[in-house]
Amino acid sequence: MSSEQVLGRIRAALDHDAPRSARTASTVDRLARPPEHPLPARARRPAEELVHQFVAIQSGLGVDLIEVGSPADIPPAIEGYLLGLGLACRLRHGSDPLLVALPWSASPHLVVDIGAARDGDPVGLSRAVAGVAETGTLALASGADNPVTLGFVPDTHIVVLRADTIVGSYEAACALVRAAFDGAMPRTLNLVTGASRTGDIGGKIVMGAHGPRRLAVILIRGVV
Amino acid sequence: MKPAAAFEAGIAAALANPSLQAALADVPAGFVAGRARVKAALPEFEALRRTGRDIRDHTLAHLDLYLEAFERNAERAGARVHWAATGAEACDIILDICREAGARVVTKSKSMVSEEIGLRARLEAAALDVVETDLGEYIIQIRGETPSHIIAPAIHLRAGDVADDFRRRHAHLDAARDLSAAEALVGEARGVLREKFLTAEVGITGANFLVAETGSAIVVTNEGNADLTMSLPKVHIVLASIDKVVPTLNDAWPLLRLLARSATGQEFTAYTTLVTGPRRAGDIDGPEACHVVIVDNGRADLLRSKLRPVLRCIRCGACMNHCPVYCAIGGHAYGSVYPGPIGAVLAPALAGTAQAGHLAQASTFCGRCEEVCPVEIPLVSLMRHWREMAIDMPGSRRSRALLRAWAWLAERPRAYRPVAAIAAATLGRLGRARGKFAALPFAERWTRHRDLPAPQGRTFQDLYARRKREVAP
């Protein structure tokens, strides 16, 4: 089946309403200059308020939030978190420069590997490009730096987020992502709002349907 | 049995099914209350509905051009776009892709259009092991049922029903295991399905939206099953109908702000994924190939009909959650892929009036569906459109004659007034003793289920004229 047959039928229906030239001009214009639709007030607050709002919504979603002053504090924070929950101290992350450069050896309990997630991995660690304060959402871009499977295969997903990348809206977060990918989109942009859940059995919300049962965010408050 | 008769039988069975009634009784406290809560927390919600409507209307008026742009940009990102005029063609295309990939196991995330075109049955007939990975879809798959709700396919079941099915289906597990808690059931399904995720050669997802500007598909879930479906196998297939496209990412965000709030009453679902093509150079995970199959299946014809606004639909299910008829009979009674008010409008258009025209009768026209629709689809007037079509059918001779007689009378005040006065007086006298009628000739179908209050004996016009005389000096 060619596109011509499917599109031709649509075209025949629509050309009836308005001339093709006018429709084409309007389409070209919208694609070249995407419209800016109004943003909700909760996405337009001052930066510090957005951070507060992000943190409040995340805790409401059952996300474990760990605040650190600098990246060097991340390995001990993860170690403490996993030990505190009695979880295996084995994690995997991608080749994100920030994660690779962390002083892992200072946290002797942690076993750290680099790569895409494998079956049986207990913990995946990723770095988010941005946080979206309007709904407490993390924006993660796939790639060798942060393989997408790390956020879905392990039982626990830990996400590192810099507080100064918390923005108000999805629009603003997407702009940060595209800036990091030379204006293009990564293969996947994952907007994550809490851990995996389902309400499909008798309407009761149960965590850990398929993806991670547990989501933790490490928020870097200081300047990186 | 004719479809309309099957519908009546389905309604009777649904009303007499205590377990279904218990499951449906939870809808108001769940989805309906949830939507009200998140709407109250977003003052811009009503304005957002108008934005959503305008985005969808603009897209539909330029649908061919945005689909072309989508194809261009998706292929630039390395995806292959396929076009199918009918459901059968879409199934053939997908089957070919699965064969080419040497697939034996195919994982699938929830997609209503896949239900519409009968994709799973087609692939299973070709000896593929097709596994639904959305938990609700998995449950109805092993029960041999169809979804009873577009976002909560197993909403008609209770935890106890699911436990019985799991014991039957997962016979390799310990028979003495405790499945009394929902957590145990979810855990068991997770284990069984995880194995399928890891072995599947092809993963099929739907798309909530396709973005013309970037060639991306947007897929929304709470479970993360779509993400495992699209990330682990070597081939990812996106199946979407032509109406799923939006012009730009900026146009997608307002619709996403509306979607989860209207659907489950969440501010945002746990996972919203924008996927653009296959694995990139340097990537260490993700599929090697990505195909997008775009199917029409009768939608283009709706563009030039009065029914065009139905194509605005973003499949949130709010209309059914808020429908007194749906909440009384559930989804299966409708006998169509799409139940509730959106089904009553869409099903006759896609399946034909003989098959589904009667569904437009399944409404009190209370209008709650229109009030909650995130893209302001005029569901009531569109259902009325089907009722008007039904009146024009040869089988509606008696209804037509009655309506014609009524119209004749209503257009002639001099005849109408005395007739109305006689009717009101007669009914008033007859009903004086009880104040209501338990049965009336010509209205048996109405009075079978409820009493008709008796009129007071005088017509409104009579009372109005009298009051005017009394008030005026």
Boltz contact constraints between the chains, C-beta under 6 A:
constraints:
  - contact:
      token1: [A, 1]
      token2: [B, 83]
      max_distance: 6.0
  - contact:
      token1: [A, 1]
      token2: [B, 84]
      max_distance: 6.0
  - contact:
      token1: [A, 1]
      token2: [B, 85]
      max_distance: 6.0
  - contact:
      token1: [A, 1]
      token2: [B, 89]
      max_distance: 6.0
  - contact:
      token1: [A, 3]
      token2: [B, 83]
      max_distance: 6.0
  - contact:
      token1: [A, 5]
      token2: [B, 85]
      max_distance: 6.0
  - contact:
      token1: [A, 6]
      token2: [B, 83]
      max_distance: 6.0
  - contact:
      token1: [A, 6]
      token2: [B, 85]
      max_distance: 6.0
  - contact:
      token1: [A, 6]
      token2: [B, 296]
      max_distance: 6.0
  - contact:
      token1: [A, 7]
      token2: [B, 64]
      max_distance: 6.0
  - contact:
      token1: [A, 9]
      token2: [B, 300]
      max_distance: 6.0
  - contact:
      token1: [A, 10]
      token2: [B, 63]
      max_distance: 6.0
  - contact:
      token1: [A, 10]
      token2: [B, 64]
      max_distance: 6.0
  - contact:
      token1: [A, 10]
      token2: [B, 300]
      max_distance: 6.0
  - contact:
      token1: [A, 11]
      token2: [B, 64]
      max_distance: 6.0
  - contact:
      token1: [A, 13]
      token2: [B, 300]
      max_distance: 6.0
  - contact:
      token1: [A, 13]
      token2: [B, 303]
      max_distance: 6.0
  - contact:
      token1: [A, 13]
      token2: [B, 304]
      max_distance: 6.0
  - contact:
      token1: [A, 23]
      token2: [B, 62]
      max_distance: 6.0
  - contact:
      token1: [A, 27]
      token2: [B, 62]
      max_distance: 6.0
  - contact:
      token1: [A, 27]
      token2: [B, 65]
      max_distance: 6.0
  - contact:
      token1: [A, 30]
      token2: [B, 247]
      max_distance: 6.0
  - contact:
      token1: [A, 31]
      token2: [B, 213]
      max_distance: 6.0
  - contact:
      token1: [A, 34]
      token2: [B, 248]
      max_distance: 6.0
  - contact:
      token1: [A, 34]
      token2: [B, 250]
      max_distance: 6.0
  - contact:
      token1: [A, 35]
      token2: [B, 250]
      max_distance: 6.0
  - contact:
      token1: [A, 37]
      token2: [B, 51]
      max_distance: 6.0
  - contact:
      token1: [A, 37]
      token2: [B, 254]
      max_distance: 6.0
  - contact:
      token1: [A, 40]
      token2: [B, 42]
      max_distance: 6.0
  - contact:
      token1: [A, 40]
      token2: [B, 44]
      max_distance: 6.0
  - contact:
      token1: [A, 116]
      token2: [B, 284]
      max_distance: 6.0
  - contact:
      token1: [A, 116]
      token2: [B, 285]
      max_distance: 6.0
  - contact:
      token1: [A, 119]
      token2: [B, 198]
      max_distance: 6.0
  - contact:
      token1: [A, 135]
      token2: [B, 267]
      max_distance: 6.0
  - contact:
      token1: [A, 135]
      token2: [B, 268]
      max_distance: 6.0
  - contact:
      token1: [A, 137]
      token2: [B, 268]
      max_distance: 6.0
  - contact:
      token1: [A, 144]
      token2: [B, 282]
      max_distance: 6.0
  - contact:
      token1: [A, 144]
      token2: [B, 284]
      max_distance: 6.0
  - contact:
      token1: [A, 147]
      token2: [B, 284]
      max_distance: 6.0
  - contact:
      token1: [A, 147]
      token2: [B, 285]
      max_distance: 6.0
  - contact:
      token1: [A, 148]
      token2: [B, 231]
      max_distance: 6.0
  - contact:
      token1: [A, 148]
      token2: [B, 285]
      max_distance: 6.0
  - contact:
      token1: [A, 149]
      token2: [B, 231]
      max_distance: 6.0
  - contact:
      token1: [A, 149]
      token2: [B, 285]
      max_distance: 6.0
  - contact:
      token1: [A, 152]
      token2: [B, 224]
      max_distance: 6.0
  - contact:
      token1: [A, 152]
      token2: [B, 227]
      max_distance: 6.0
  - contact:
      token1: [A, 152]
      token2: [B, 228]
      max_distance: 6.0
  - contact:
      token1: [A, 170]
      token2: [B, 253]
      max_distance: 6.0
  - contact:
      token1: [A, 171]
      token2: [B, 253]
      max_distance: 6.0
  - contact:
      token1: [A, 174]
      token2: [B, 249]
      max_distance: 6.0
  - contact:
      token1: [A, 185]
      token2: [B, 214]
      max_distance: 6.0
  - contact:
      token1: [A, 185]
      token2: [B, 216]
      max_distance: 6.0
  - contact:
      token1: [A, 185]
      token2: [B, 276]
      max_distance: 6.0
  - contact:
      token1: [A, 187]
      token2: [B, 276]
      max_distance: 6.0
  - contact:
      token1: [A, 187]
      token2: [B, 280]
      max_distance: 6.0
  - contact:
      token1: [A, 187]
      token2: [B, 286]
      max_distance: 6.0
  - contact:
      token1: [A, 188]
      token2: [B, 273]
      max_distance: 6.0
  - contact:
      token1: [A, 188]
      token2: [B, 275]
      max_distance: 6.0
  - contact:
      token1: [A, 189]
      token2: [B, 274]
      max_distance: 6.0
  - contact:
      token1: [A, 190]
      token2: [B, 273]
      max_distance: 6.0
  - contact:
      token1: [A, 191]
      token2: [B, 272]
      max_distance: 6.0
  - contact:
      token1: [A, 193]
      token2: [B, 268]
      max_distance: 6.0
  - contact:
      token1: [A, 193]
      token2: [B, 270]
      max_distance: 6.0
  - contact:
      token1: [A, 194]
      token2: [B, 270]
      max_distance: 6.0
  - contact:
      token1: [A, 196]
      token2: [B, 223]
      max_distance: 6.0
  - contact:
      token1: [A, 196]
      token2: [B, 224]
      max_distance: 6.0
  - contact:
      token1: [A, 197]
      token2: [B, 222]
      max_distance: 6.0
  - contact:
      token1: [A, 197]
      token2: [B, 270]
      max_distance: 6.0
  - contact:
      token1: [A, 198]
      token2: [B, 135]
      max_distance: 6.0
  - contact:
      token1: [A, 198]
      token2: [B, 223]
      max_distance: 6.0
  - contact:
      token1: [A, 200]
      token2: [B, 135]
      max_distance: 6.0
  - contact:
      token1: [A, 200]
      token2: [B, 136]
      max_distance: 6.0
  - contact:
      token1: [A, 200]
      token2: [B, 154]
      max_distance: 6.0
  - contact:
      token1: [A, 201]
      token2: [B, 159]
      max_distance: 6.0
  - contact:
      token1: [A, 201]
      token2: [B, 162]
      max_distance: 6.0
  - contact:
      token1: [A, 201]
      token2: [B, 182]
      max_distance: 6.0
  - contact:
      token1: [A, 201]
      token2: [B, 185]
      max_distance: 6.0
  - contact:
      token1: [A, 202]
      token2: [B, 158]
      max_distance: 6.0
  - contact:
      token1: [A, 202]
      token2: [B, 159]
      max_distance: 6.0
  - contact:
      token1: [A, 202]
      token2: [B, 182]
      max_distance: 6.0
  - contact:
      token1: [A, 203]
      token2: [B, 26]
      max_distance: 6.0
  - contact:
      token1: [A, 203]
      token2: [B, 30]
      max_distance: 6.0
  - contact:
      token1: [A, 204]
      token2: [B, 182]
      max_distance: 6.0
  - contact:
      token1: [A, 206]
      token2: [B, 182]
      max_distance: 6.0
  - contact:
      token1: [A, 206]
      token2: [B, 183]
      max_distance: 6.0
  - contact:
      token1: [A, 206]
      token2: [B, 186]
      max_distance: 6.0
  - contact:
      token1: [A, 209]
      token2: [B, 135]
      max_distance: 6.0
  - contact:
      token1: [A, 209]
      token2: [B, 186]
      max_distance: 6.0
  - contact:
      token1: [A, 209]
      token2: [B, 223]
      max_distance: 6.0
  - contact:
      token1: [A, 210]
      token2: [B, 223]
      max_distance: 6.0
  - contact:
      token1: [A, 210]
      token2: [B, 224]
      max_distance: 6.0
  - contact:
      token1: [A, 210]
      token2: [B, 225]
      max_distance: 6.0
  - contact:
      token1: [A, 210]
      token2: [B, 228]
      max_distance: 6.0
  - contact:
      token1: [A, 211]
      token2: [B, 224]
      max_distance: 6.0
